[in-house]
Amino acid sequence: MDKASFLSVILLAAIACTPAPDATPAPVAPPTVSTAPDAPPSAPAPVATLMGSCFIQGVACSDYYGAVEATTLKTVCASVGTWSDTACPAEGQQGTCTKSEPGGIVNKTHSYAPGTPEIAKQACDNTPGGTFTPAT
């Protein structure tokens, strides 16, 4: 698809999503108030098992959580960093980007100096599905 066609598709999508000038917003129902007794608190979500971590060139480290075999992760890590069966170091973290990976894996990538919290957040914001948490 050429650039002009792509822009046409985007423009048409924007127009289709724009309400007509005389459109009246639909009424919103008031929130319902429950008179039922409080339900018992739900059990906390299970904590995923740490599969291991990959330390990448001293500036990032990814903790992998899940219930699958880590063999593939170890192989991929070997091409870019160093695998460990323990969690990434907490000291010096600038922030953490958490995202879900295929196969039920949760990837928590921690950034370290010389990066800054702002750079770590920007990198996470550019990661599809990433959620940034600043270091405490």
Beta strands, then each sheet from edge to edge (+ up, - down):
strand 1: 50-56
strand 2: 60-65
strand 3: 82-84
strand 4: 93-101
strand 5: 105-112
strand 6: 131-134
sheet 1: 3+ 1- 2+ 5- 4+ 6-
end
